Amino acid sequence: MDKHDDSTEDGEKIEDHTSHHRHPNNEEQSKQGREVSHVERSLLEEEARDAKEPKHETHNQHKDGDQDHGGHGGMHAGHEQMFRRRFFVSTLLSIPVLLYSEALQQWLGFSVPAFPGSEWINPVFAIIVFAYGGVPFLKMALPELRDRSPGMMTLISMAITVAFVYSLASVILPTTSAFFWELVTLIDIMLLGHWIEMRSVRRASGALNELAKLLPDTAERILNDGTTEEVPVSDLQTDDRVLVRPGANVPADGVVAEGHSEVNESMITGESRPVVKESGDEVIGGTINGDGSLRVQITATGDDTALAGIMRLVEEAQQSKSRTQVLADRAAGWLFYAAVAAAVITAIGWTIAISFNAMVIERVVTVLVIACPHALGLAVPLVVAINTSLAARNGMLVRDRIAMEQAREVDIVVFDKTGTLTKGEQGVVDVMTVGEINEDEAVAMAAAVERDSEHMIAQALRDAAANQGLSVPQASDFEAIKGRGVRATIDEDPVFVGGPNLIEQEAIELAPELTEFANVAGKNAQTVVYLLRDDEAIAAFALADVIREESRQTIEALHELDIEVAMLTGDSEGVARAVADDLGIDTYFAEVLPEDKDSKITTLQEQGKLVAMVGDGVNDAPALTRADIGIAIGSGTDVAVQSADLILVQNNPLDVVRLVKLSRASYRKMQENLVWAAGYNVFAIPLAAGILAPIGILLSPAVGALLMSLSTVVVAVNAQFLRRVDLDLPNLPGLPLPQEPQSAD
């Protein structure tokens, strides 16, 4: 959108407010224009007109005058108040016009006393109402005319101008009927409709304000002597330490330096369960501390925080134009020309039928009023605003509206394996024992030996014991054997845990069962470690990058939505095939280097498929960019990922299914609104033109304005039903964790 440099009556210059919201990495997207209603787009001059009036301070408008994203919501509130004020003032001024209207007096059977000069009440008050409540519509039509894209404001302006000029002519030409009461009620109803629209848009577009409110205004900074001082959040710097008391909001991103508590991160991640936080854990600014007290070392402030990044993504989503919005804008333009044509035909037809008179003008005015694409302008933006808000609350951040809209049509979803379908960490997937020891005893003993080790294999064994609730025996005399394993003493017996090098060093002969177990695990690229006691290998453990339980449910749910699933992995052909068969994946690509992943996406696209790629947003960047829809998963604290169109905050592949469901529901709601808006015009224009006049049905301009406003209300209410969309997934049957091979990605 180009900057407007027109001067208002106050001499102030007007600058397109979208320029204040541009992100340095999103300049091209900003050039495409914001996705706003026609009303907001046309309010540039009116915004400057009211510039001298007191402004409502938003949550993030600080004393020094700086203002962040909170201003967007304040803009909607300002427009809403402007329409509200003008509606009430204009309605009050319209009362004398209605009382002294001869037509209304005759219809309703009442009379009011006349006095010298009372014949001027109607024209004088009508002029005031037109100047205060009607002229703003004329001003808001100027951008449409300058851009050569006539739409709703142009139609409204034409309608009230025709009625106004014709009514003034009646003062000079007494033989002409006046439309003064129709004119003022038309303006009143238009103002009411716009007030309702801006109120709905303001409420639905409150995602940024709600996010901004998560951050506290002040923080308790810990000084060198251990005391605290209260400082504005804007004064915090990296490496500062702050005290987060129970129930308080975390002021900025950081790492817990001291303390233990549970933190509610639902407003950021969508996860309803509080997350345990202790020393070394990361916390996100804006989240709510639980019952414990935390001392947090700040790692990011201001625009570098996760919350600020999420706010940028939400704003970018609101700014980007979807294909449906482009269609709605184009339809509004078509409707203008259709309305003008219908008005001309109406004028010609009625003139031929009854000759040119006041009734012909009334028909023309009514046609123009009925044709106003007010509801059409609201149909898509309101759904988009609600969609964005719903997505953010469910941990789905939308960077590109077109991608969000395309998600409903996706043919195949391609998952990166490591860290997406799998946990990206080692886990025990199988156990083999010989002799009298059972699997639980073997796991517990191995965990005891590995108690003091920091190796990932040691952590996997300890986690296996903890997950099974096993009682781990006491071990002593821990010793690490470089390159081979570890040793410890349990019940005065030396016990070893290690790999094939340990077996070779100790010259242990494996039992046939353990040898076969190791061979099978090796074919599946699994890591095998052994438990040794009394110079004998008594157990073997197969470890691998464990598949997420949600992955199986995700693939089954996508299949229920008639969407294919593919997998990219750097593992061998045999391993990839085993994982694909285990999960029910339709297509897989094995032994794929990161730099070659995008070519696999191209292969699927050449088959005519709309491809969505799901990855971690780092080594999958080329594939995410190449795909029709790039989805970064598990990147909630790395909101700077530029390669993805959509970001799923939680590291949960099931959110891909929720994303598709929300996209389909939103598109259906857009279609419904477009049908309501355009269908209303298609039905009402012939009625306004007088097609049913032979049976005595004629619409006045005021009734036409009322019907138009009602269509707007219907569209607004219908959009709100999107909030009821069910994003919950069915309880799909879970299966035991597979023996999945170690990643080579």
Salt bridges, closest charged atoms under 4 A:
ASP6 OD2 - ARG146 NH1 2.95
GLU9 OE1 - ARG49 NH1 2.97
GLU9 OE1 - LYS139 NZ 3.90
GLU15 OE2 - HIS20 NE2 3.65
GLU27 OE2 - ARG22 NH1 3.76
GLU40 OE2 - HIS17 NE2 3.69
GLU40 OE2 - ARG34 NH1 2.94
GLU40 OE1 - HIS76 ND1 3.50
GLU45 OE2 - ARG146 NH2 3.83
GLU46 OE2 - ARG49 NE 3.56
GLU46 OE2 - ARG86 NH2 2.64
GLU47 OE1 - HIS17 ND1 3.79
ASP50 OD2 - ARG85 NH2 3.47
ASP50 OD1 - ARG86 NH2 3.92
GLU53 OE1 - ARG85 NH2 3.32
GLU80 OE1 - ARG202 NE 2.71
ASP147 OD2 - ARG41 NH2 2.32
GLU197 OE1 - HIS374 NE2 2.31
GLU210 OE2 - LYS213 NZ 3.64
ASP217 OD1 - HIS59 NE2 3.85
GLU220 OE2 - ARG245 NE 2.59
GLU229 OE2 - ARG221 NH2 3.04
ASP240 OD2 - ARG221 NH1 3.23
GLU265 OE2 - LYS277 NZ 3.06
GLU271 OE2 - ARG273 NE 2.98
GLU278 OE1 - HIS260 ND1 3.40
GLU315 OE2 - HIS21 ND1 2.37
GLU315 OE1 - HIS69 ND1 2.97
GLU316 OE2 - HIS23 ND1 3.96
GLU316 OE1 - ARG399 NE 3.66
ASP329 OD1 - HIS38 NE2 3.54
ASP329 OD2 - LYS321 NZ 2.83
GLU362 OE2 - ARG363 NH2 3.40
GLU405 OE2 - ARG323 NE 3.89
GLU409 OE1 - ARG323 NH2 3.46
GLU409 OE2 - ARG408 NH2 3.11
ASP416 OD1 - LYS597 NZ 2.78
ASP452 OD1 - ARG451 NE 3.63
GLU564 OE1 - LYS609 NZ 3.30
ASP571 OD2 - LYS417 NZ 3.12
GLU573 OE2 - ARG577 NH1 3.45
ASP582 OD1 - ARG552 NH1 3.67
ASP586 OD2 - HIS559 NE2 2.83
ASP598 OD2 - ARG626 NH2 3.61
ASP620 OD1 - LYS597 NZ 2.73
ASP655 OD1 - ARG658 NH1 2.83
GLU672 OE1 - LYS669 NZ 3.13
GLU740 OE2 - LYS417 NZ 3.19
